[in-house]
Amino acid sequence: MYSFSSFISLLILLCTINELDATANDVVEDKKDEKLLSIFNVVTFPNTFCTGSASKNGTCYTADECETRGGTASGSCASGYGVCCVITLSCGGTSSDNCTYIEQSSFTSTSSLNSNPCTYTICKNSNMICRIRLDFTTFTIANPFTTPVGADAAGTTITNAGATGDCVTDSFSFTSPGSRGSPVICGANSGQHTTSRSWIIKATQYTCGDYDSLGGPPGCLQYFTGTTGKISSFNYPTSETTTTTSSSHLSNQCYSICFRQEATKCSICFASAIAGQNTFGLSVSPNAAAKSAVDSECTSDYLQIPNGVAKGAAAAAVATTQKFCGRILNLERNLAAETSVCSFSLPFRVDFKTDADEVCTANTDATTCEASLPPGGSIGFFLAFEQIPCA
C-alpha cells in the first residue's frame, strides 16, 4: 500500500547580500557626444512593488534583470520601461527579493516531491529588514490525526487521544536562526479539507521599526488590522456554516495573535464567528455537559485574553479572568451560554496554547474526554473580533 509523507520546512535566513541594483534600474536608450543631438537617454526607475497581470504582486525590474533573478514578467511597469517581475520559488529555492511566492501546485498521494523535506530559503534583502510576513493564499496538506472516540466493533473503548492534533503525515514549519520560528502546522488552512496538497504562500519583508504596517510588532505570529475581522486556530474549517465535530486543533501550539489599535478604539471584543453556533472548544468541561471553564481550570489547552471583561463594561471595570477553555466562551465557569469577552489591555493581543496530548479516558464524558459532546474540546476556536470606540 502506498503511503505518503511530506515534511515541508520554510527556512527564513537573515542573510547578508550585495545590494547592487537594490534601489533603481538604469535603462539606456541611447547617447552620443553631448555636443551633438542626443539620441541616447538614460531612464532610471525604482524597484517598487507592482501588480502583475495575474493579480500577483511583483517588483519592477528590467526584462533582463527579471530573467536573471529567475522571475516571470507579468505585465509592464515604469511607463513600459520595466516589467512586473513575479518571483516564485519551487522546492529547494532561495530568494532575497521582497514579495516572493512559495508555491506548489496540487498533487495527490500518488505524487512525490523532488526532495523530502522540501525546504525554501528567504533571505532579507537589506540589513534594515527585521520581519518577514507569510500570507497563506492557499494552504492544504494532510490533516492531523483525529481520535475516534467510543467503542470499536468488539466493544473495546478507544482512547488513543494522545495523538490527536499531531501532524503525523504532513507538516509545515518555518525557522529563523537566532529568532523565534513557528509551531508545526498541518491540515487545511485555506478553503475546505481536500485530499490533494497545494500551497501558495506570499513572503513580504518589512523594515525595522515599521510596526504599524502589515508586518506587525515583534513577538506576534499573526497580525490583524481593521476594526472587525475573524481569527481561528490552525486547521479550523472556517468555511463550514455549522460548528465542526470532526476536525481538531493542532498539538504543541504556543503563539500570540496581535491586533493594530485603530483610531478612536479603546477595547476589543471576541465572540463566536458563526451566529447561533458555538465555535469554541478547548480542553475538557467542568461539567458532564458542555460548559465554560476559566483560569485555574485552563492548564492544557486555552486561549488567553488579557483582563477579560463583559461587553459594555467601563474601562475601570475590575477584570479577573485571563484564561478561557472548556466548551463555551464565557467570563465565568460552568455556564452553558456563550458571551462576548472584551479587553482594554494594550496592545491588543491574545495568546493561544495547546499541549502535546488530548485527554480521553475510558469514562468518555465531557469532564474526562476532550472529544466528547459537541462542541468538542479539541476543535479549537473561530472567533469574530470587534474594536469598540472609546467612551
TIVO-270816 format. One record per residue (C-alpha): x, y, z. Coordinates in nm, 4 decimals. Each point is the difference from the previous one (the first is absolute). Example, Ala and Ser with C-alpha at 12.3 -4.5 7.8 and 13.67 -1.06 7.14 Angstrom:
BEGIN
<gumar <1.2300,-0.4500,0.7800>>
<gumar <0.1370,0.3440,-0.0660>>
This chain:
BEGIN
<gumar <0.0000,0.0000,0.0000>>
<gumar <0.1363,0.3403,-0.0954>>
<gumar <0.0625,0.2374,0.2864>>
<gumar <0.0738,0.3699,-0.0357>>
<gumar <0.1998,0.2104,0.2411>>
<gumar <0.1262,0.3518,-0.0508>>
<gumar <0.1743,0.2365,0.2387>>
<gumar <-0.0061,0.3511,-0.1362>>
<gumar <0.2397,0.2392,0.1702>>
<gumar <0.0326,0.3636,-0.0908>>
<gumar <0.3369,0.1259,0.1186>>
<gumar <0.0151,0.3768,0.0417>>
<gumar <0.3601,0.1156,0.0019>>
<gumar <0.1217,0.3476,0.0830>>
<gumar <0.2658,0.0042,-0.2699>>
<gumar <0.2574,0.2602,-0.0913>>
<gumar <-0.0310,0.0773,-0.3675>>
<gumar <0.1350,0.2460,-0.2500>>
<gumar <-0.2358,0.2895,-0.0443>>
<gumar <0.0954,0.0684,-0.3589>>
<gumar <-0.2929,0.1324,-0.1982>>
<gumar <-0.2056,0.0044,0.3195>>
<gumar <-0.1542,0.3395,-0.0553>>
<gumar <-0.0154,0.0762,-0.3675>>
<gumar <0.0559,-0.1235,-0.3509>>
<gumar <0.1675,0.1905,-0.2808>>
<gumar <-0.1444,-0.0610,-0.3419>>
<gumar <0.2269,0.1330,-0.2728>>
<gumar <-0.1945,0.1226,-0.2976>>
<gumar <0.2806,0.1716,-0.1920>>
<gumar <0.2754,0.2597,0.0393>>
<gumar <0.2655,0.1699,-0.2105>>
<gumar <0.2369,0.2908,0.0410>>
<gumar <-0.1887,0.2626,0.1996>>
<gumar <0.1088,0.2608,-0.2553>>
<gumar <-0.2117,-0.1847,-0.2564>>
<gumar <-0.3719,-0.0604,-0.0028>>
<gumar <-0.0682,-0.2480,0.2809>>
<gumar <-0.1618,-0.3181,-0.1181>>
<gumar <0.0979,-0.2047,0.3075>>
<gumar <-0.1762,0.0638,0.3319>>
<gumar <0.0283,-0.1736,0.3357>>
<gumar <-0.3302,-0.0890,0.1644>>
<gumar <0.0136,-0.0825,0.3694>>
<gumar <-0.2837,-0.1576,0.1963>>
<gumar <-0.0238,-0.1414,0.3541>>
<gumar <-0.0508,-0.3681,0.0786>>
<gumar <-0.3435,0.0524,0.1524>>
<gumar <-0.2953,-0.2306,0.0544>>
<gumar <-0.2221,-0.0637,-0.2995>>
<gumar <-0.3098,-0.2052,-0.0718>>
<gumar <0.0430,-0.2601,-0.2698>>
<gumar <-0.2534,-0.0990,-0.2611>>
<gumar <-0.0874,-0.3139,0.2000>>
<gumar <-0.0832,0.2025,0.3170>>
<gumar <0.3254,-0.0954,0.1684>>
<gumar <0.2284,0.2701,0.1335>>
<gumar <0.3506,0.0334,-0.1347>>
<gumar <0.2937,0.2393,-0.0231>>
<gumar <0.0702,0.2341,-0.2896>>
<gumar <0.3213,-0.1094,-0.1791>>
<gumar <0.1363,0.0094,-0.3498>>
<gumar <-0.0857,-0.3052,-0.2066>>
<gumar <0.3613,-0.1203,0.0133>>
<gumar <0.0197,0.0358,0.3782>>
<gumar <-0.3268,-0.1854,0.0446>>
<gumar <0.1310,-0.2897,-0.2069>>
<gumar <0.3286,-0.0015,0.1945>>
<gumar <-0.1909,-0.0213,0.3299>>
<gumar <-0.2039,-0.2920,-0.1257>>
<gumar <-0.3211,0.2008,-0.0024>>
<gumar <-0.2910,0.0172,-0.2401>>
<gumar <-0.0970,0.3212,-0.1781>>
<gumar <-0.3652,0.0687,0.0801>>
<gumar <-0.0981,0.3271,-0.1606>>
<gumar <0.1940,0.3233,-0.0330>>
<gumar <0.0969,0.2803,0.2385>>
<gumar <0.2018,0.3232,0.0034>>
<gumar <-0.1875,0.1327,-0.3035>>
<gumar <0.0923,-0.3100,-0.1964>>
<gumar <0.3742,0.0103,0.0722>>
<gumar <-0.0257,-0.2827,0.2540>>
<gumar <-0.1887,-0.3214,0.0566>>
<gumar <-0.1905,-0.1028,0.3101>>
<gumar <0.2227,-0.2887,0.1066>>
<gumar <-0.1710,-0.2703,0.2081>>
<gumar <0.2423,-0.2256,0.1895>>
<gumar <-0.1286,-0.3507,0.0740>>
<gumar <0.2066,-0.2602,0.1845>>
<gumar <-0.0238,-0.3724,-0.0517>>
<gumar <0.1269,-0.2566,0.2483>>
<gumar <0.3611,0.0742,0.0979>>
<gumar <-0.0133,0.3578,-0.1306>>
<gumar <0.1573,0.3105,0.1553>>
<gumar <-0.0914,0.3666,-0.0425>>
<gumar <0.0813,0.3366,0.1542>>
<gumar <-0.2628,0.1894,-0.1987>>
<gumar <-0.2783,0.1679,0.1899>>
<gumar <-0.3399,-0.1481,-0.0808>>
<gumar <0.1059,-0.3536,-0.0929>>
<gumar <-0.2526,-0.2788,-0.0568>>
<gumar <0.0515,-0.3533,0.1287>>
<gumar <-0.2165,-0.2213,-0.2112>>
<gumar <-0.0843,-0.3647,-0.0571>>
<gumar <-0.2761,-0.0929,-0.2408>>
<gumar <-0.2447,-0.2678,0.1047>>
<gumar <0.1293,-0.3526,0.0305>>
<gumar <-0.1582,-0.3160,0.1375>>
<gumar <0.1165,-0.2898,0.2135>>
<gumar <0.1352,-0.1689,-0.3113>>
<gumar <0.2294,0.2955,-0.0692>>
<gumar <0.3322,0.0801,0.1556>>
<gumar <0.2150,0.3043,0.0591>>
<gumar <0.3501,0.0193,-0.1399>>
<gumar <0.1374,0.0115,0.3535>>
<gumar <-0.1419,-0.0867,0.3377>>
<gumar <0.0107,0.2079,0.2092>>
<gumar <-0.0682,0.2846,-0.2405>>
<gumar <0.1883,0.3101,0.1128>>
<gumar <-0.0287,0.3611,-0.1133>>
<gumar <0.2385,0.2767,0.1046>>
<gumar <-0.0953,0.3676,0.0243>>
<gumar <0.2852,0.2452,0.0633>>
<gumar <-0.0558,0.3587,0.1052>>
<gumar <0.0780,0.2414,-0.2811>>
<gumar <0.1752,0.2561,0.2213>>
<gumar <0.1242,0.0464,0.3557>>
<gumar <-0.3068,0.2153,0.0678>>
<gumar <-0.2336,-0.2993,-0.0184>>
<gumar <-0.1186,-0.1357,0.3355>>
<gumar <-0.3150,-0.1993,-0.0792>>
<gumar <-0.1359,-0.2211,-0.2749>>
<gumar <-0.3744,-0.0525,-0.0303>>
<gumar <-0.1441,-0.3174,-0.1549>>
<gumar <-0.3505,0.0234,-0.1481>>
<gumar <-0.1612,-0.3378,-0.0675>>
<gumar <-0.1934,0.0624,-0.3211>>
<gumar <-0.0488,-0.3753,-0.0354>>
<gumar <0.1146,-0.2586,0.2503>>
<gumar <-0.1298,-0.3556,0.0086>>
<gumar <0.2048,-0.2994,0.1096>>
<gumar <-0.0927,-0.3206,0.1828>>
<gumar <-0.2141,0.0398,0.3104>>
<gumar <0.1238,-0.0704,0.3515>>
<gumar <-0.0913,-0.3233,0.1731>>
<gumar <-0.3572,0.0046,0.1319>>
<gumar <-0.1004,-0.2319,0.2817>>
<gumar <-0.2953,-0.2319,-0.0459>>
<gumar <-0.1796,0.0038,0.3343>>
<gumar <-0.2377,-0.2689,0.1162>>
<gumar <0.0169,-0.3757,-0.0549>>
<gumar <0.1212,-0.2154,-0.2846>>
<gumar <-0.1871,-0.2984,-0.1470>>
<gumar <0.1154,-0.2215,0.2870>>
<gumar <-0.1274,0.2482,0.2574>>
<gumar <0.3479,0.1125,0.1032>>
<gumar <0.0190,0.3649,0.1015>>
<gumar <0.2245,0.2059,-0.2259>>
<gumar <0.2036,0.2516,0.1963>>
<gumar <0.3044,0.0700,-0.2173>>
<gumar <-0.0451,0.3728,0.0441>>
<gumar <0.3697,0.0635,0.0532>>
<gumar <0.0590,0.0240,-0.3742>>
<gumar <-0.2951,0.2293,-0.0667>>
<gumar <0.1140,0.3234,-0.1599>>
<gumar <0.3438,-0.1367,-0.0927>>
<gumar <0.1245,0.0615,-0.3552>>
<gumar <0.0952,-0.3621,-0.0637>>
<gumar <-0.0179,-0.0028,-0.3828>>
<gumar <0.0789,0.3483,-0.1309>>
<gumar <0.1349,0.2957,0.1933>>
<gumar <0.1094,0.3573,-0.0594>>
<gumar <0.2199,0.2323,0.2043>>
<gumar <0.2355,0.2905,-0.0475>>
<gumar <0.3115,0.0859,0.1950>>
<gumar <0.1975,0.3209,0.0367>>
<gumar <0.3559,-0.0518,0.1276>>
<gumar <0.0457,0.1906,0.3240>>
<gumar <-0.3700,0.0851,0.0206>>
<gumar <-0.3290,-0.1684,0.0764>>
<gumar <-0.1529,-0.2102,-0.2747>>
<gumar <-0.3469,-0.1474,-0.0386>>
<gumar <-0.1796,-0.2966,0.1525>>
<gumar <-0.0390,-0.3060,-0.2214>>
<gumar <-0.3265,0.0187,-0.1919>>
<gumar <-0.1911,-0.2163,-0.2470>>
<gumar <-0.3476,-0.0528,-0.1374>>
<gumar <-0.2181,0.2415,-0.1943>>
<gumar <0.0750,0.3598,0.0799>>
<gumar <-0.1753,0.1473,-0.3015>>
<gumar <-0.3202,-0.1304,-0.1519>>
<gumar <-0.1424,-0.3417,0.0767>>
<gumar <0.1667,-0.3294,0.0853>>
<gumar <0.1184,-0.1857,-0.3100>>
<gumar <0.2215,-0.2975,-0.0757>>
<gumar <0.2353,0.1874,-0.2329>>
<gumar <0.2857,0.2113,0.1274>>
<gumar <0.0691,0.3521,-0.1220>>
<gumar <0.1324,0.3275,0.1325>>
<gumar <0.0560,0.3580,-0.1089>>
<gumar <0.1757,0.2089,0.2642>>
<gumar <0.0981,0.3631,-0.0504>>
<gumar <0.3113,0.1141,0.1907>>
<gumar <0.0223,0.3764,0.0570>>
<gumar <0.2865,0.1766,0.1777>>
<gumar <-0.0414,0.2935,0.2404>>
<gumar <0.2566,0.2459,0.1288>>
<gumar <0.0991,0.0322,0.3643>>
<gumar <-0.2253,0.2297,0.2018>>
<gumar <-0.2840,-0.0221,-0.2517>>
<gumar <-0.2425,-0.1351,0.2582>>
<gumar <-0.3168,0.1612,-0.1377>>
<gumar <0.0205,-0.1755,-0.3346>>
<gumar <-0.1335,-0.3462,-0.0775>>
<gumar <0.3255,-0.1434,0.1319>>
<gumar <-0.1055,0.0679,0.3579>>
<gumar <0.2122,0.0285,0.3156>>
<gumar <0.2550,-0.2596,0.1171>>
<gumar <-0.1334,-0.3047,0.1818>>
<gumar <-0.3239,-0.0260,-0.1994>>
<gumar <-0.0433,-0.3078,-0.2159>>
<gumar <-0.3137,0.1534,-0.1537>>
<gumar <-0.0939,0.3678,-0.0355>>
<gumar <-0.3406,0.1415,-0.0900>>
<gumar <-0.1074,0.3500,-0.0965>>
<gumar <-0.3452,0.1547,-0.0261>>
<gumar <-0.2828,0.0468,0.2482>>
<gumar <-0.1606,-0.3385,-0.0692>>
<gumar <0.1140,-0.3386,-0.1217>>
<gumar <0.0307,-0.3682,0.0864>>
<gumar <0.2732,-0.2121,0.1530>>
<gumar <0.0301,-0.3768,0.0256>>
<gumar <0.2336,-0.2695,0.1212>>
<gumar <0.1916,-0.1843,-0.2708>>
<gumar <-0.2003,-0.2761,-0.1713>>
<gumar <-0.3389,0.1394,0.1050>>
<gumar <-0.2377,-0.0480,-0.2985>>
<gumar <-0.1104,0.3622,-0.0253>>
<gumar <-0.2048,-0.0634,-0.3157>>
<gumar <-0.2510,-0.2169,0.1865>>
<gumar <-0.3259,0.1654,0.1034>>
<gumar <-0.0579,-0.2172,0.3060>>
<gumar <0.2282,-0.0881,0.2876>>
<gumar <0.2448,-0.2695,-0.0995>>
<gumar <0.0004,-0.3359,0.1731>>
<gumar <0.2700,-0.1847,-0.1925>>
<gumar <0.3035,0.2287,-0.0193>>
<gumar <0.2620,0.0623,0.2658>>
<gumar <0.2247,0.2845,0.1026>>
<gumar <0.3717,-0.0716,-0.0202>>
<gumar <0.2336,-0.1207,0.2735>>
<gumar <0.2771,0.2042,0.1608>>
<gumar <-0.1203,0.3420,-0.1066>>
<gumar <0.1283,0.3057,0.1850>>
<gumar <-0.0275,0.3349,-0.1738>>
<gumar <-0.1466,0.3506,0.0154>>
<gumar <-0.2612,0.1586,-0.2257>>
<gumar <0.0253,0.3793,-0.0047>>
<gumar <-0.2275,0.2788,-0.1191>>
<gumar <0.0804,0.3545,-0.1029>>
<gumar <-0.1893,0.2465,0.2187>>
<gumar <-0.2069,0.2076,-0.2394>>
<gumar <-0.0698,0.3709,0.0491>>
<gumar <-0.2577,0.0856,0.2713>>
<gumar <-0.0205,-0.3663,0.1135>>
<gumar <0.0741,-0.0898,0.3621>>
<gumar <-0.1020,-0.3648,0.0398>>
<gumar <-0.0374,-0.3178,-0.2019>>
<gumar <-0.2704,-0.2676,0.0350>>
<gumar <-0.0144,-0.3646,-0.1087>>
<gumar <-0.2990,-0.2276,-0.0669>>
<gumar <-0.0859,-0.3074,-0.2092>>
<gumar <0.0511,0.0673,-0.3696>>
<gumar <-0.3179,-0.1799,-0.1126>>
<gumar <-0.3278,0.1452,0.1246>>
<gumar <-0.1878,-0.2470,0.2168>>
<gumar <0.2889,-0.2480,0.0015>>
<gumar <0.2604,-0.0505,0.2702>>
<gumar <0.3348,-0.0027,-0.1796>>
<gumar <0.2182,-0.0462,0.3059>>
<gumar <0.1218,-0.3245,0.1566>>
<gumar <0.3234,-0.0401,0.1950>>
<gumar <0.0605,-0.2765,0.2545>>
<gumar <-0.2469,-0.1838,0.2228>>
<gumar <-0.3146,0.1427,0.1551>>
<gumar <-0.0422,0.0671,0.3745>>
<gumar <-0.3322,-0.1809,-0.0293>>
<gumar <-0.1240,-0.3162,-0.1699>>
<gumar <-0.1829,0.2365,-0.2326>>
<gumar <0.1724,0.2480,-0.2309>>
<gumar <0.0854,0.2951,0.2241>>
<gumar <0.2479,0.2862,0.0266>>
<gumar <0.3248,-0.0107,0.1971>>
<gumar <0.2381,0.2793,0.0985>>
<gumar <0.3370,0.0809,0.1577>>
<gumar <0.1233,-0.2738,0.2390>>
<gumar <-0.2007,-0.2616,-0.1910>>
<gumar <0.1907,0.0865,-0.3183>>
<gumar <0.3319,-0.1827,0.0276>>
<gumar <0.0384,-0.1928,-0.3263>>
<gumar <-0.1767,0.1738,-0.2896>>
<gumar <-0.1290,0.3549,0.0293>>
<gumar <-0.0374,0.3457,-0.1509>>
<gumar <0.1292,0.2883,0.2086>>
<gumar <-0.1823,0.3332,-0.0346>>
<gumar <0.1715,0.2460,0.2364>>
<gumar <-0.2274,0.1456,0.2690>>
<gumar <-0.3238,-0.1226,-0.1516>>
<gumar <-0.3186,0.1959,0.0746>>
<gumar <-0.3583,-0.0031,-0.1245>>
<gumar <-0.1013,0.1965,-0.3077>>
<gumar <-0.1150,0.3460,0.1036>>
<gumar <0.2141,0.0056,0.3137>>
<gumar <0.1780,0.3229,0.0886>>
<gumar <0.3747,0.0294,-0.0422>>
<gumar <0.0335,0.0130,0.3789>>
<gumar <-0.1823,-0.3314,0.0452>>
<gumar <0.1875,-0.2529,0.2113>>
<gumar <0.1109,-0.2869,-0.2216>>
<gumar <0.0773,-0.3330,0.1608>>
<gumar <-0.0226,-0.2464,-0.2899>>
<gumar <0.3088,-0.0664,-0.2133>>
<gumar <-0.0248,-0.3540,-0.1406>>
<gumar <-0.2919,-0.1582,-0.1839>>
<gumar <-0.0585,-0.3684,-0.0740>>
<gumar <-0.2717,-0.2639,0.0220>>
<gumar <-0.2770,-0.0246,-0.2593>>
<gumar <-0.1519,0.3485,0.0287>>
<gumar <0.1593,0.3454,-0.0122>>
<gumar <-0.1151,0.1773,0.3146>>
<gumar <0.1480,0.2208,0.2718>>
<gumar <-0.1251,-0.2372,0.2705>>
<gumar <0.0418,-0.3722,0.0503>>
<gumar <-0.2568,-0.2763,-0.0369>>
<gumar <-0.2416,0.1911,-0.2233>>
<gumar <-0.1697,-0.1308,-0.3141>>
<gumar <-0.0646,0.3353,-0.1675>>
<gumar <0.2714,0.1764,-0.1957>>
<gumar <0.0778,0.3682,0.0360>>
<gumar <0.2316,0.2614,-0.1465>>
<gumar <0.3331,0.0489,0.1742>>
<gumar <0.1650,0.3420,-0.0239>>
<gumar <0.3348,0.1458,0.0999>>
<gumar <0.1318,0.3537,0.0545>>
<gumar <0.3595,-0.1223,0.0323>>
<gumar <0.2455,0.1539,-0.2466>>
<gumar <0.1368,-0.1002,-0.2390>>
<gumar <-0.2953,-0.2129,-0.1100>>
<gumar <0.1018,-0.3659,-0.0085>>
<gumar <-0.1037,-0.3531,0.0924>>
<gumar <0.2225,-0.2996,0.0699>>
<gumar <-0.0777,-0.3566,-0.1027>>
<gumar <0.1520,-0.3073,0.1643>>
<gumar <-0.0531,-0.3726,-0.0413>>
<gumar <0.1927,-0.2911,0.1461>>
<gumar <0.1263,-0.3166,-0.1665>>
<gumar <-0.2947,-0.2244,0.0884>>
<gumar <-0.3780,-0.0029,0.0035>>
<gumar <-0.1734,-0.1466,0.3032>>
<gumar <-0.2401,-0.2911,-0.0358>>
<gumar <-0.0391,-0.2731,0.2608>>
<gumar <-0.2144,-0.3108,-0.0052>>
<gumar <-0.2761,0.2088,0.1583>>
<gumar <-0.0753,0.2080,-0.3068>>
<gumar <-0.2148,0.2774,0.1463>>
<gumar <0.0894,0.3646,-0.0528>>
<gumar <0.1897,0.0294,0.3291>>
<gumar <0.2554,-0.2617,-0.1026>>
<gumar <-0.0099,-0.0114,-0.3806>>
<gumar <0.0700,0.3053,-0.2125>>
<gumar <-0.1633,-0.1532,-0.3068>>
<gumar <-0.3274,-0.0784,0.1774>>
<gumar <-0.3151,0.2040,-0.0690>>
<gumar <-0.0402,0.2827,-0.2482>>
<gumar <0.1733,0.2340,-0.0128>>
<gumar <0.3011,-0.2220,0.0589>>
<gumar <0.2806,0.1211,0.2196>>
<gumar <0.2526,-0.0502,-0.2773>>
<gumar <-0.1596,0.2050,-0.2793>>
<gumar <0.1957,0.3180,0.0810>>
<gumar <-0.1575,0.3390,-0.0608>>
<gumar <-0.1513,0.2150,-0.2728>>
<gumar <-0.0812,0.3439,0.1375>>
<gumar <-0.1140,0.3357,-0.1317>>
<gumar <0.1706,0.3078,0.1421>>
<gumar <-0.1260,0.3560,0.0224>>
<gumar <0.1818,0.3079,0.1229>>
<gumar <-0.2234,0.2207,0.2165>>
<gumar <0.0078,0.3836,-0.0027>>
<gumar <0.1304,0.1849,0.3028>>
<gumar <-0.2738,0.1182,0.2367>>
